[in-house]
Amino acid sequence: MDIIWRAGRASANEVHEQLSDAPSYSAVRALLAVLVTKGHLRHEREGKRYFYLPTASPERASKNALKRILSTFFNNSPAELVATLLDPKDVDDVELARIKAMIDERKKQ
């Protein structure tokens, strides 16, 4: 998805060429077909080639993915998600201050 978001549109060959440790070309085409079936991509035919385009912006896709994570793993509770993210081993004081500032800003709105 990142390759297609950056390019705006790309063929299977272009996606394959830009992947580090790429699987086979056939595997890339199969994955693109799955993404089309799931509605994440659409395709346009030009001659014998298909070009793939995203159906949503990265921001919208990330929000949708986060909503699925919330419902699947955290009982739709942002507080449970945040509690998991605030593991002291993973979050330093700078990040905590940044998170606090975002919460304070949100409260003002």
Secondary structure as a PSIPRED ss2 file (coil, helix, strand):
# PSIPRED VFORMAT (PSIPRED V4.0)

   1 M C   1.000  0.000  0.000
   2 D H   0.000  1.000  0.000
   3 I H   0.000  1.000  0.000
   4 I H   0.000  1.000  0.000
   5 W H   0.000  1.000  0.000
   6 R H   0.000  1.000  0.000
   7 A H   0.000  1.000  0.000
   8 G C   1.000  0.000  0.000
   9 R C   1.000  0.000  0.000
  10 A E   0.000  0.000  1.000
  11 S E   0.000  0.000  1.000
  12 A H   0.000  1.000  0.000
  13 N H   0.000  1.000  0.000
  14 E H   0.000  1.000  0.000
  15 V H   0.000  1.000  0.000
  16 H H   0.000  1.000  0.000
  17 E H   0.000  1.000  0.000
  18 Q H   0.000  1.000  0.000
  19 L C   1.000  0.000  0.000
  20 S C   1.000  0.000  0.000
  21 D C   1.000  0.000  0.000
  22 A C   1.000  0.000  0.000
  23 P C   1.000  0.000  0.000
  24 S C   1.000  0.000  0.000
  25 Y H   0.000  1.000  0.000
  26 S H   0.000  1.000  0.000
  27 A H   0.000  1.000  0.000
  28 V H   0.000  1.000  0.000
  29 R H   0.000  1.000  0.000
  30 A H   0.000  1.000  0.000
  31 L H   0.000  1.000  0.000
  32 L H   0.000  1.000  0.000
  33 A H   0.000  1.000  0.000
  34 V H   0.000  1.000  0.000
  35 L H   0.000  1.000  0.000
  36 V H   0.000  1.000  0.000
  37 T H   0.000  1.000  0.000
  38 K C   1.000  0.000  0.000
  39 G C   1.000  0.000  0.000
  40 H C   1.000  0.000  0.000
  41 L E   0.000  0.000  1.000
  42 R E   0.000  0.000  1.000
  43 H E   0.000  0.000  1.000
  44 E E   0.000  0.000  1.000
  45 R E   0.000  0.000  1.000
  46 E E   0.000  0.000  1.000
  47 G C   1.000  0.000  0.000
  48 K C   1.000  0.000  0.000
  49 R E   0.000  0.000  1.000
  50 Y E   0.000  0.000  1.000
  51 F E   0.000  0.000  1.000
  52 Y E   0.000  0.000  1.000
  53 L E   0.000  0.000  1.000
  54 P E   0.000  0.000  1.000
  55 T C   1.000  0.000  0.000
  56 A C   1.000  0.000  0.000
  57 S C   1.000  0.000  0.000
  58 P H   0.000  1.000  0.000
  59 E H   0.000  1.000  0.000
  60 R H   0.000  1.000  0.000
  61 A H   0.000  1.000  0.000
  62 S H   0.000  1.000  0.000
  63 K H   0.000  1.000  0.000
  64 N H   0.000  1.000  0.000
  65 A H   0.000  1.000  0.000
  66 L H   0.000  1.000  0.000
  67 K H   0.000  1.000  0.000
  68 R H   0.000  1.000  0.000
  69 I H   0.000  1.000  0.000
  70 L H   0.000  1.000  0.000
  71 S H   0.000  1.000  0.000
  72 T H   0.000  1.000  0.000
  73 F H   0.000  1.000  0.000
  74 F C   1.000  0.000  0.000
  75 N C   1.000  0.000  0.000
  76 N C   1.000  0.000  0.000
  77 S C   1.000  0.000  0.000
  78 P H   0.000  1.000  0.000
  79 A H   0.000  1.000  0.000
  80 E H   0.000  1.000  0.000
  81 L H   0.000  1.000  0.000
  82 V H   0.000  1.000  0.000
  83 A H   0.000  1.000  0.000
  84 T H   0.000  1.000  0.000
  85 L H   0.000  1.000  0.000
  86 L C   1.000  0.000  0.000
  87 D C   1.000  0.000  0.000
  88 P C   1.000  0.000  0.000
  89 K C   1.000  0.000  0.000
  90 D C   1.000  0.000  0.000
  91 V C   1.000  0.000  0.000
  92 D C   1.000  0.000  0.000
  93 D H   0.000  1.000  0.000
  94 V H   0.000  1.000  0.000
  95 E H   0.000  1.000  0.000
  96 L H   0.000  1.000  0.000
  97 A H   0.000  1.000  0.000
  98 R H   0.000  1.000  0.000
  99 I H   0.000  1.000  0.000
 100 K H   0.000  1.000  0.000
 101 A H   0.000  1.000  0.000
 102 M H   0.000  1.000  0.000
 103 I H   0.000  1.000  0.000
 104 D H   0.000  1.000  0.000
 105 E H   0.000  1.000  0.000
 106 R H   0.000  1.000  0.000
 107 K H   0.000  1.000  0.000
 108 K H   0.000  1.000  0.000
 109 Q C   1.000  0.000  0.000
